[in-house]
């Protein structure tokens, strides 16, 4: 595949409140949205599959996403709900914490709106479909099943599916529910992008290699285990550290950036090792700047 590949990313994009000194600024973010914007910056034809309201903030989000290079043809409108909201704060080490207002967001109903079947059919024709465990967490059971059906449609015509096991305990009733959704998604995935820390919380796994083994046993075709500042575990089991240790300014969106760098490189024909290097490079650029989706600058590694 090349940058002509059609990419569809599924999830929830939210309003983002972030602090700059004494001031709070309003932007946008969300795990899969962050990845989608990065993929669009690499030059891929990228549609975001989600739902927003028709309130002024939702209208502005659509305009902002279009300006960022995302297609919004798959962003549905819920007439009774609005976009979700989160606030992000960082400690002196750059580690982030979040406060969410998303329980009644429009994205939770993206598979229940009148236009949903039409968008599902179009998404099923993608060359690459990307989603996460957070995507599944915000959906009701029927929505989860319909998303997995889209995954199977993508794979039926030779497309690829990428799944990030992004586990956020507060979004789930319990670990058993989250684990069941995770396992079902892994069985539909070509690219698996688990984070060791998340897997340890969800499954009690104590060894990154065991994470990869578990994902392969469930049917995933290619697994890369993210290890935070230590780098990642390649699909062949070798450790791949980042080029250098950093003192991050803001770790928001680091894993999402890695996902985009890795997938962009793999879609362009790079080896898993070269793709991991691209993922580390984009994640490093991201964490040295503020926000989950930093403003593009001359050092941004999208063309390298």
N, C-alpha and C positions, 0 to 999 in steps of 0.2 A: 504494500500500500504506500501511498505518498500523500502529500497535502491535498490531493484531490479526494481523499477518502472522506466519506460522510460520517461525522461523529455526532452521536446523541448522548447527552449527559442528563441523568434523571435525578431530581432532588428538590431541595428547598433553598431558595435564595432569600435572605432576610436583610432587613435594615440593620446596620451595625453602628452602635454608638462606641466611639473610642476616644480616649482621653489624651490630649496633647497639653501637658502642663496643667493649667487650671481650667482649660477649655475642653468641652466635649464636642466632637464633630460627628456628623451623620454620613455614613457611607453604606456599603453593602458587603455581604459575605455569606459564607455557608460552605461546608466541606466540598460538595460536588460542584457548587458554583465557582469556587476558587479554581478547581481543576479545569473547569470548562473555559474560564477566561484565559488561563495559561495556554490551553490547547489552541484557542482562537488566535492568541498572539503568535504561536508557532506557524500559523497559516492554515490550519485545518478548518474546513467547513463545519462549524460546530453549532448545533441547535441545543437549547436548554429546554428540557421537558419538565414543566412545573405548573403551578397555578398561582395567580395573584388576585387581588380584588380590583375594583374599579375606583378606589379612593385615590386622592392626589399622590400619596406616597407610592402606591402601586404603579400609577402612571409614570412617575418619575423613575422608578426602578426599571421599567421596560425600556425607557429612553436611555438610561445609563448603561444597561446591558447591551443595547444595540450599539452605542458609542464605543463600548469595549470590544466590539467585533462579534458578539454572540448573535445567533439567529433567535428570534423570539416567536417564530411561527408556532412553536409547540408550547408556548406559555398560555394556558387557558385562563379564563376569567370566572371567578366565583362572585356572584352578585351580592352575597351576604357576608363575606369574610374579607379580611385584609392580610397584608404581609406580616410575617413574624418579625420579631425584634429581639436583638441581643445586645448586651453591653459587654465590653471587653476591657479588662484591666491587666496590667503587667507588673511583676515585682522587679526588684533591682537586677535580678539575673536574667530578665527577659521572659520568664515563664508567665503564661497567661492564665486567667480565670474568666469564666463567663457567667453572666446572668441572663436568663432567657424569658421571653414572653412569646410563646409560640403555640400554646395549647389549642387555640382556635384559628390557626393560620389557614389561608386558602390552599396551600400546598397539600395539606392533609386530605383534601378532597379531589386531587388531580385526576383520579381514576373514576370519579363518581359524577362528573359533569357531562352534559349532553354531547359535547364535542369529543369526549375522551376516546371512544372507540376509533374515530377517524385518526386522531393523533397516534394512538397505539399502533395502528396499521402502518402509518408512515414511519414511526420509530423502528418497527420491525424490519424495515428495509435498510437499516444503518449498516455501515461497514464496521463500526465500533460503537458499542453501547456501554456506558460507564454509570455505575451507581454504587451506593455504599450501604452499610448496615444502618446508618442514620436515615437514609432514604426509606428503608424498610420500617424503621422505628416509628416514623411519623405517619405511616399508612395504616388504615384498618386492615384486617385479615384479607378481605376481598381484594383490596388494592395491592397487597403484597403478591397474591396469586396472579393477578393480571400483569404485574410487572415481570414476574418470572416467565409468564407466557410470552411476553415481548422478547425476553432473553432467548427463549427457545426458538422464536421466529427468526431472530437475527442469526443464530447459529445454523438454522436449517438451510440458509442460502449461502453459507460460507463466511458470514460475518463473525466478528469476535466480540466477546463480552468481558469487561473488566469489573472486578468487584473489590472494594476496599472494606475490610472488616472493622470499620470505625465504631468501636463500642463506647456508648455513652450510657452508663447505668440508669441515670435519671429518666431516660426516655422509655424504659422497659418496666413492665410489672415485676419481672424477676429474671434471673439468669437463664432459667430453663426456656422461657419464651424467646429470649434473645438468641440463645444457642440454637434453637430449632430453626429460626429464621436464617441465621448465619449458615447453617448446614445446607439448607435448601438452596441458598444463593450460591454457595461454593460449588454445588453440583452442576450449576449452569454457567460456570465461569471458565474462560480461557486464560485470563490473566488474574492471578490472585495477589492482592496487595495488603496482607495483614501487617499490623504493628505488634511487635512482641509484647509490649506493655499492655495493650488491649487484650491480647490472647491470654496473658497471665491473669488479668482480672476476670475474664469471662470463663475461662476453662481451667485455671490453676496450672497452666503449662509452665514449666521451669526451664525449658531448653528451646532456643530458637529453632534448632533442627527438628525438634518434635512438632513444632508449629507447622513447618513445611510438610512433614510427613503426614500430619493429620489432614491438611488441605488436599494433598495429592490423593490420599485414601478416599476422600469424599468426591473426587472426580475433577478437580481443577487441573488444568493442563500445564500452567507455568506459574510458579509461586516465588515471589520475592518478599522476604520478611524484613520489614523496616525495624531498625535498631536504634532510632533516634540519633544522637550525636556520634554513636559508634558506627554508623553506616548502615549496611544491610547484609543479608544473606542471599547470595545469588541462587538462581534455580538449580545450579549444579552442587549446591551446598557449601561453596567457598565464601568466606567473609570478604566483604568489599568495603573498606573504610573510606570516609570522605578524604579529600585531598589534604585538608588541614583542619585543625581544631579552631573553633570560632568562639567569640564571646557575644552571643546573640543580643540584638537589640529587642527583638520581638519574635517569639517562636510561633506566632499564629500562622496557620496555613502551611507550615513546613512540610508536613506529610502530603498535603494536597498538591504542593508544588512538585515534590518528588514524583508523585503519581503521574503528573502531566509530563514531566521531563522523560520519565521512563517510557510511558506509552507513546509519546511523540517519536522518540528514537526507534522504538520497536516497529511502529507503523511505517517508519521510513527505511526499514531494513537493517537497522543496527543490531549487533549481537546483544544478548542480555547484559554482558559486562559493560559494553559501551553505553547501553541504555541506563544502567545504574549510575555511571559516571555523569551522564546528562541530568539524571534526577538529582544527584547530590549537588551539582553545580547550580541548578535552579533553586533548590531548597536553600543553599548557602546564600545566594543573592537575596532571597526572600527574607530570611531571618535577620539580615543586617539592615533591614528597613522596617518602618512602622506599618502595621496593618496586615491583614490576611492576604490582600492583593495589592502590593505596593505599586505606585505609579511607575510606569515603564521609563527607564533612563538609558543612558549610553552604555552602561555596564550590563544591562539585561542580556542574558545568554540565549535568547531565542533563536538567533541566527547562526550560532556556533555548533 
